[in-house]
Amino acid sequence: MNILAVNASPKGEKSNTWQLTCAFLEGIRSALPNVTIEKIELRTADVRPCLGCFSCWNKTPGKCCIQDDMAAFLEKRRNADLVIWSFPLYYFNVPGPLKNFIDRQLPMVLPFMTDRTDGTGNGSHPARYDLSAQKHVLISTCGFYTARGNYDSVLSMFDHMCGKNNYTTIFCGQGELFRVPELKQRTAAYLEAVLQAGKEYVSGGITPTTFRQLEQLLFPKEVFEAMADASWGISKDSGQKEEESLIFTRQMAALYNKSAWAGKDLVLEMHYTDLNHRYQILLTKDGSRVLTDCPYPYTTKIETPFRVWCDIASGRISGQQALFEQRYRVQGDFSLMMKWDDFFGPETDAKATNSKELSEKGTPSSAKEPSKQSAPGQTTNMNLLLLPWISFWILAAIHATNGSLISLGICLLTPVLFYRFQKTFYDMLSGLIVGSFCLLTLTGSPVEITLPLSYLAFGLMWSISCFLRLPLTAHYSMNDYGGTNALDNLLFLRTNRILTAAWGILYLLTPIWTRALMQTALSAYVGAINSVLPAGMGLFTAWFQKWYPAHFAAGRRR
């Protein structure tokens, strides 16, 4: 297949639309590795306006009298199996260079009059060449919140040129967002859908599911328009230029998801320490407002050099690493940071898009990375880890033989639950170790020995994991902190390493008093007695998981 890609943006390869076109071409290449792709860059091409002299019809049929690049381009146009027209919307139509290119295609038709059969217009000219098998794709972005209703004149022109319903369109509103690094999370997802469309186009056609993804808004109308208005950096009240950090803060505030409001207003204060500028973002059920006089007590305060926050937001530096290195500090309620994506992340389709906008879940990554969101797919479950151990500790202490038999059965049946949950190495290791202790007890080893040893083994498992890249608790608590994304968060790992060490120490000491209790009349209640301290440790864990990250982020401890 020969593909001709016409880049008609005056911005050339820096064009927002060209990003979409490159994604579409990448999708085609992945499906057809041997495809031939040629590109015409109209920004630098010598394509002069049509003179309307009709020399290409009567004096030199099929050949234009203007000596420029167009002759070579027409040959490429004729030889292409697929022509991709890539252009931004300029004043509700194509940019001037593309209009020149289209006008200069006159040598490709004959001068004679003919009727159209597709219901478009009231007349036409027959083609000089048989291009009936040639296909066309239009890829374009515009600066409005939606493409719907803004391409009428473009569609009318291509209906005349290519034939009605004889081309495919990928029109995307909010095109300027593709140049904003802070919004890459959302725009990258859209580009992935464009890439998928490229794959499908050459493999039988773009599916309805992909078309629906392409027709979805990047952001809701009110969010996009607030960001667009703020991007100009002009005060609506005075008409004067605003300070850069205020412009940035207004754009960040525009991303606020009203659906995250949990019954009380929040005040996020941004203190750019290098500029000594402070702004407050008031988060309410009706939306967000940026206040320059900071009249309210803050809920959460972020103290950061402005350029550090900009670099974090654009992904040039890691927000997780910056927080761990205390390059910025957080005062007040740290839970807002943990739920940053809920407040400032891209909204899901159900929230973001009115059903009428369809063809019928940057956000500064500084806080996005330690945010709290549901992990995709199956989640881990610590109950799978604890069930074999607890059953053995309680049941074997009551009756060595029967308790060991029941516990062994539980070890064998626990893997059945893996179909519902994501299993970890520790889940499988626990079943193996506890099963071994059950068999030792059943074959005659005194429970007074196997039970304390099981506590020791449990403590060792936790303690040894402290020295691995991922401490044991991280495999399970990640479910509440962004899923597997949390495993790259250094502060999350430090918090869990401390907790894992605390649990490990507890269970390394447990065999001491367990062995002593097994020699007394309380031996049958050892399992229950040993549940008291873990219950207290569980309460400590719940508190520490919230306290330590906030304490660290406030800069009170390295």
N, C-alpha and C positions, 0 to 999 in steps of 0.2 A: 504494500500500500504506500502510495506517495501522498504526503500531507504537506500542505502549504499553510503556514501560520502567518497571518498578517497582523503585525503589531502596530495599531494605529494610534497609540497613545503618544502625545507630545512628550511624555516623561520617559519614553523608551522602556528599558528593562527595569526601571524603578517604578513602573506603573503598578498600581494596586491590581488592576485587571490582569496584568501579565502574570501576577502570582497565581491567579486562578487558572490561566491558560497553561502555565507550566505544570500545575498539578494535573490538569486534564491530559496533557501530553505524557506525563509520567505514567498515568494510568494506562494510556494506550500502549506505551513501550513495555509495560509489565505484561500486557496480554499479547502483544505482537512485537517480540524483541527485534525483528529484522525490518521494522518499518523505517521508511525514509522520510525525514522531516526537514523541510526548508523553511526559512523564516525571511519575511520581508519587514524591515524596520523603516516604516514610513517617516519617522522623525528625522532620519539622516539621508533619506532617499531624495533623488532629484526627480520629482514628479510635479510638473507644472500644470496649471489649470487648462482645461479643455478650451480651445478657441472657438468651437462651434462652427468650424469651417466646412465640415462634412467631407474633407479630402479623403478620409478613410472609407467613405462610401462610394465616391464617384471618380476621384482622380487616381488614388492609389488604394484600391479596395483591400480592406483588411489591414492597412498599414497607416499609422498616424504620421502626420507631417512633422510633429515635434520630436526633436532628437534629444531624448533624455532616458531615464531608467525604465520607462514604462514598457518599452518593447520587450525587454527581457522579462519584466514582471508578467506581462500578458502570456508569454510562453509558459512560465511557471504555472500561471492560473489555469491554462488549458490542459496541462499535463497532470494536474493534481487529481487524485481520487477523492480527497477531502480537503475543503478549504475551511480554516478556522479564522473567523473574523473576531479579533480581540480589540476592544475599544471601550473607553469610558463614555458615559452619556454627557454630551455637551449641549446645553440648552435644548434638551428634549430630542436630540438627534445625534448623529455621529460627529466626531471632530472634523475640522476643515481638511486636514491631509487625507483622511479616508474618503471624504466626499469628492475630492479631486481624483483619487484613485478610482472610485466608482464611475465618475463621469468619463474618465479616460478609457473605460471598457467599451466604448462605442464601436471600435473596430471589430468586436466579437459578434456583432449582429449585422444583419442585412437591412437595407433601407426600406424594404417593401412593407406594406401595411398588412396586418393579419389580425384576426379576432382571437381573443383569449378564451380559453375553455375552463378556467378555474374560478371564474367569477370575480377576478380582480381587474378593476379599471374597465375601459371601453376600447382598448386597442393595444397593439404590441407590434414588435418587429421580430421576424424569425431569426433564430440563431445561425450564425455562420458556421459553427462547429457543433458536432453532436456531443453535448455535455449532459445528456439526460441521466447518465449513471453517476454523475458527480454529486457529492454530498456536501452539506454546509452546516457548520455549527457557529452560532453567535454567542460569544462570551463577553459580558459587560458588567461593570459596576456603576452605580450612581450614588450621589450624595444624599438622597432622600432616605427616610427610614425604611421604605419599601420600594421595590421595583414596580409593583403593581400599579398600572395606570399611567406610568411615566414613559413608556416606550412605544406609544401608539404610532408616532411618525416613523420610528425605526422599523417597526413591523410592517407598516404600509410600504415602505421603500423596498424591503427585502421580499415582500409578497410579490411586488412587481418584478424584481430582479431574479429571484430564484423560483418563484411559484409558491402559491399559498400552501401551507402545511408541508413544504418541501425542504425544511431546515429545522434544526434543533436549537433551542435557546437556553442559555444559563445566564439569567439576569439576577444580580445581587444588589440589594440596597445596602446602605451603610458602608459603602466601599472604602471610605477614608479610614475605617477602623483597621484595615489590613496593614497599615503602616505604623500602628501603635503597639510597641513591644509589650506594654502592660496588659494588652487584651489578647495576647497570643494564645492563651488557653482556649478562648472561644473561636478565634479566627482559624486556628490550626485544625479544630474539629470540622469547620466548614470546608477547609481545603482538603481534608481527608475525604469528605463526601464528594468533592469535585474529582479527586483522584479515582474514587470508586466509579463515578460516572464515566470517566475515560475508559476504564476497564470494560464496563458493561456496554458502552457504545459500540465497540468493535467486536463484542461477543454476543450480539443479538439484540442490543438496544438497552437504553437506560431504563431500569425498573421503576415502577410507580413509587416504591419505598424510597429509592434514592432521590427521585424528583421531589418528593415531599420534604426530604431533608434539605434539599437545595432551596426550597421555597420558604423555609422557616426564617423568621427574623433572627439576626444575630443578637439583638437586644430589644426589649420592648420599646415602643415608640417614645414614651416619655423619658426613658433612660437615655436612649440615643440622642434625642433632641437636646436634653440637658447637657450631655457631654459635648455635643457639637457646638452649642451656644458658648459653653465655657472655653472651648478650644481656641476661640478667636482672641481671648484675653482682653476683652473690652467690657467695661462695666455697663450693665443695662441702665443704671441710673445716671451716671455722668458721661458715658460715652468715651471715657478716658482709658488708656492702657492700664492693665492691672499687673501687679507684681507676679513674677513667675511662680513662686511657691503658692500663691493664692489661686492662680489658674489651675495648677496641679491638684490642689486640695478640692476645688470645685469639681473637677473631673472625677476624682476619687469618690466624692459624695454622690455624684450622679449615678454611680453603680449600685447604690443602696437598694436592697430588696425589701420592699415594704412587708412582704409576707413573713419576714424574719422577726417582725415586731412581736414581742412576747408579753405584752400587757403593760409595759412601762417604757417611758422615753429614756433614751441613753444619750450621753454626751461624750463623744470621742474628741479629745483635745490633741491636736498635732502641734508640737513645739519643735520647730526647726532650730536647733541650738546654734548652728553656725551663723544663721541670719538673725537670730533672736526674734523670730516671727512666730506668733501663736495664733491658731485658728481653732474654732470648735465646730464640729459637725453634729448637729442635733438630729437624732434618729427617732422618728415618730411613726405612728401608724399611717400617717398621710404622706410620708416621704422624708426627705432630708433637707436641711438648710445649713449653709455655712455662715458662721458668725465671726466677724473680725474683731469684736470687742471682748470676746470670751466672758460673757456675763454670768455663766452658770458654773457651779461646782462640777468638775469632770467625773464621769463614771470610769473612764479609762484614759490615760494620758500616755502618749508615745513621745519620747524625747530622742530626737535623732538629727544628725546633720542632714540637711536637705539633699545633698548629692548622694549620700549613702542610701536614703530612702528611695530616691529616683533610680539608682542603680539596682537596688533590690527589686523594685517594682517592674523594671524592664528585663529582669533576669540576668543582668550583667554580673551580679554577685549573688551568692546563695543567701536567702533570708535566714535559713536555719543556722548557717555558719555565722552570719553576722550577729544573730541573737546570742548564740553560744559564746562568741567572742566579746559579747556585750558592746557591740558597736552602736547599738541603740538600746534604750531602756523602756520598760513599761511600768507605769505606776497605776494603782487602783485595781479595778476588776479585770483580772487576767482572762476570765472566761470569754470576753468579747474576742480576744485574740484566738482562743481555741475554736471559736465558731466563726472565724472571719469569712469563710466561704459562704456561710449562711447569710451573712449581712452584705457582703460585697462581691461574692462570686457570681458567675453566670447563672441566670435562672433556668430552671428546667422548662421544657416546652409547655407544660401545663400552666406554669406561672407566666411565662414570657410572651406567649403568642395567643392572640385572640383567634378563635377558630375561623373567623372570616379572613385572616391573613394567610391561612394555610390553604392548599388546594383541596381542600375539603376532606438543670439541677444544677484585663488585666487588672485586672484586680492586682493589687500589689502582692507579689509572691512572698513578700516579707512575712506576712502573717498567714498567707494562704497555706504555706507549707506546714506550720504546726496547727492547722485548722482541724476541726472535727467534722467528719462526714462519713457516710456509710461506705464500707468497703464493698467493692463489686463482687458479685458471686457469693460463694459460700464463705462463712466466717468460722474462725476457730472457736472452740468452746472448752474452757478449763475444766468443766465437769467431766469431760472425757478423760482428762488426766487424773482427776481426783477420785473418780468413782471406784476404780480397782483398789487404790490404797485405803480409802476410808472403809470400804466393805471388809477388807482383811483386818484392819486395826480393830474394828468394832466386833465383827462376828467371830473372828478367831480367838479374841479375848474371852468371849462368852463360852464358846465350845470349840476347842481346837480342831477336831475332825470335821464336824458339820460346817463350822464357819469357814474352814479352808476349802471344803467342797463347793460351798455357795460362792465364795470369792473367786475360785477358779472358773466357775461357770460364768460369772460376771466378766472376768478377763476375756473369756472366749466370745462372749456375746457383744461386748462393747464395740468391736470393730463394725458391727452392723450399723451403728449410728454414723459411721463415716460418710454414708451416702447423703446425710443431711448437713454435715459439717466438714470443714476443711481440716484434715488430720495433720498433726505435727510429728516431728521425730520423737518428742517427749510423750505423746499419747501412745505411740507404739512401744517405746522403751518401757513405759510404766506397766503396760500389760505383760510384757516379757518378764520384768523383774518381780512383780507381784505374783505372777503365775509360778515363778520359780520358788518363791517363799511358800506358796500354798503346797507345792509338791514336796518341799523339804519337810513341812509340818506333817503332811499325810504319810510320809515314809518314815516317821518316827522322831524327827528332830523336835526337841522340846519347844513349845510355843514361848516359853520364858526366854528362849534364845532367839527364835526367828522373828518374834514381834519387835524387840528392840533393834535387831539388825535391820528390819525393814524401815524403821524410822531413820536409822543411820544412812541407809541407801538413799532414802528420799532426800535427806539433808545434803548428801554428797551430790546428788543429781542437780539440785538447785545451786549449790556452792560452786561446782565446777563450771556451770553455765555462765557464771559471773565473769569468767576469764575468756569467754568466747565473744565473737563480734556481736551476737544478739543474746542478751540474757533471757532466761526462761520466760519471765513475765511479759516481755515485749511481744512474744508470739501471740499472746492472748489479749493484752490491753490495747493492741494496735487497732482492734475493731472499733474502739471509741475515738480514735484519733487519726482518721484518714486511711485506715486499712494499711496495706503494705507500704504506702507512701511514708507512714510514720517511722518505718524502720530506717530511714535515711536521716531522721531528725536527731541531731546529737543531744539536744536537751531531753528529748523523749527517752533516748537510750540511757543517758546518765540517770534519770529518775528511776527507770526500771532496773538498772544495775544495782542501785542502792537498795531498792525494795527486794530484789532477788537475793542479795546478800543477807538482808535481815531475815527473810524466810529460811534461807539456808542455815544460818546460825541457830535459829529456833529449833530446827529439826536435827541439827547436829547435837544439841543439848538434850533433846527429848529422850533419847535412849537411856540417859543416865537415870532420870527419875522413873522412866518406864520400867527399867530392870528392877529398881527398888520396889515399885508398887506391885510388880508381879510376884513378889515374895510375901505379900500381905493378903488380908482378906478382901482388899479392894481390887484384886487382879481382874475380876470379871467386868469392872467398870473403867478399866484403863483407857479404852477407846473413847468413852464419854468424857472422862476427865481430861484427856489430851485434846478434846475439842474446844475447851474453854480458852486456852491461850491463842490458838489459831483464830478463834472468833474475835478476840481482841486485836490480833494482828491484822485481821481483815478490816476492822474499823480504822486502824492506823493507816493501812494502805490507801483506803478511800480518801482519807484526809491528806496524806502525803502527796498523792498524785495531783491534787489541786494546789496545795501549799507550796511545794518545792519549785515547780516551774515559775509561779508568780514571784516567789522570793528571789529566785535566780535572775529572772528577767528585769526585776526592779534594780539590779546592779548591786545588791547587798552582799553577794557572794560570788567569787569566781568559780 
